[in-house]
């Protein structure tokens, strides 16, 4: 059965992509373990990709007017930058990432 084309720039599609990236980051962070170092290019790629997806989400016209979402994205950006220079901050990225996802869901009216 053919599928309808997906508008990848629609707000819900952007939120879905953001949540997918967040899930990848969270699962990677959990798989590393508490004692293992969190460094290298994979951490940088995951953190940068998550922050970029959050910025794309917040820039969408349906969401760009929400100051709380913009504030949470800025917090995620700061956490991601800290995690790249000091990998001990990767848990802060996870926390800030969840805050962005929750606010995006609230603004779009997504209920589970």
PLY file of the C-alpha trace (Angstrom):
ply
format ascii 1.0
element vertex 112
property float x
property float y
property float z
element edge 111
property int vertex1
property int vertex2
end_header
0.00 0.00 0.00
1.47 3.39 -0.93
2.31 5.86 1.81
1.37 9.51 1.74
4.34 11.81 1.34
5.65 13.18 4.62
6.32 16.88 4.97
9.62 16.78 6.85
9.32 20.50 7.59
5.96 20.17 9.37
6.17 20.94 13.09
5.22 17.42 14.17
7.78 15.90 11.81
10.46 18.21 13.23
9.45 17.21 16.75
9.56 13.55 15.78
13.06 13.94 14.31
14.18 15.83 17.41
12.80 13.09 19.69
14.53 10.43 17.57
17.86 12.22 18.03
17.19 12.63 21.75
16.50 8.89 22.06
19.76 8.10 20.29
21.69 10.42 22.62
20.00 9.01 25.74
20.60 5.39 24.70
24.24 6.15 23.88
24.71 7.92 27.22
23.16 4.97 29.09
25.22 2.41 27.17
28.50 4.12 28.01
28.04 3.51 31.73
28.74 5.73 34.69
32.45 4.95 34.92
33.37 5.21 31.25
34.70 8.40 29.69
32.32 10.29 27.44
34.48 11.92 24.85
35.37 11.90 21.22
33.75 12.59 17.91
30.64 10.50 18.60
29.74 12.64 21.62
30.32 15.79 19.59
28.24 14.53 16.65
25.36 13.40 18.86
25.29 16.59 20.95
25.64 18.88 17.93
22.96 16.98 16.00
20.56 17.18 18.93
21.13 20.91 19.38
20.71 21.55 15.64
17.44 19.59 15.57
16.19 21.62 18.56
17.05 24.89 16.79
15.21 23.74 13.63
12.18 22.84 15.74
12.14 26.18 17.56
12.60 28.13 14.31
9.43 26.73 12.74
6.80 29.49 12.38
4.31 27.49 14.47
6.77 27.43 17.37
9.05 30.43 16.90
6.92 32.74 19.03
7.17 30.59 22.15
9.66 32.22 24.52
9.76 29.21 26.86
10.75 26.88 24.03
13.43 29.34 22.90
14.78 29.48 26.47
14.90 25.68 26.71
16.66 25.38 23.35
19.25 27.94 24.51
19.78 25.85 27.68
20.26 22.75 25.53
22.77 24.61 23.34
24.78 25.61 26.41
24.65 22.06 27.83
25.74 20.56 24.50
28.66 23.00 24.26
29.74 22.13 27.82
29.44 18.39 27.13
31.75 18.66 24.15
34.45 20.35 26.24
33.72 18.40 29.45
31.89 15.11 28.83
30.72 15.00 32.46
27.94 17.33 31.29
26.33 14.69 29.04
23.63 14.07 31.66
22.83 17.79 31.57
22.28 17.43 27.82
19.81 14.61 28.49
17.91 16.69 31.03
17.82 19.80 28.84
16.85 17.66 25.86
13.81 16.31 27.67
12.77 19.85 28.60
12.81 20.88 24.92
10.77 17.82 23.91
8.18 18.41 26.62
7.72 22.05 25.67
7.50 21.21 21.96
4.78 18.67 22.74
2.92 21.20 24.89
2.99 23.91 22.23
1.89 21.53 19.48
-0.77 19.91 21.64
0.73 16.44 21.39
-0.78 14.09 23.97
0.25 10.53 24.68
0 1
1 2
2 3
3 4
4 5
5 6
6 7
7 8
8 9
9 10
10 11
11 12
12 13
13 14
14 15
15 16
16 17
17 18
18 19
19 20
20 21
21 22
22 23
23 24
24 25
25 26
26 27
27 28
28 29
29 30
30 31
31 32
32 33
33 34
34 35
35 36
36 37
37 38
38 39
39 40
40 41
41 42
42 43
43 44
44 45
45 46
46 47
47 48
48 49
49 50
50 51
51 52
52 53
53 54
54 55
55 56
56 57
57 58
58 59
59 60
60 61
61 62
62 63
63 64
64 65
65 66
66 67
67 68
68 69
69 70
70 71
71 72
72 73
73 74
74 75
75 76
76 77
77 78
78 79
79 80
80 81
81 82
82 83
83 84
84 85
85 86
86 87
87 88
88 89
89 90
90 91
91 92
92 93
93 94
94 95
95 96
96 97
97 98
98 99
99 100
100 101
101 102
102 103
103 104
104 105
105 106
106 107
107 108
108 109
109 110
110 111
